[in-house]
Amino acid sequence: MIETIGVAGSIIICGSAIPQVVKTYRTRQAQDLSIAYLMTLLVGLALLEAYCLHVGDLIFIIGNSCSLLMTGLLIYFWFAFRRNIKSFL
């Protein structure tokens, strides 16, 4: 039962970024994204991923990898679509 809760949580957290990734890609606008938030989130997820790899928890390794990918995509979009962005914060 606990593993099911962990899987559900990982899917929800990973899936929560999908609408933002899709919207940013479709509109080609990223000025509303905070690069400071995205970079902080990326570092936190990377540290959490390192911990999960050390512990060997496959459920969270997969979930965090997905979240890292989504956050990485948003950071990429921020730089790729930055024509309308005036500042980093």
Secondary structure, 3 states (H helix, E strand, C coil): CHHHHHHHHHHHHHHHCHHHHHHHHHHCCCCCCCHHHHHHHHHHHHHHHHHHHHHCCHHHHHHHHHHHHHHHHHHHHHHHCHHHCCCCC
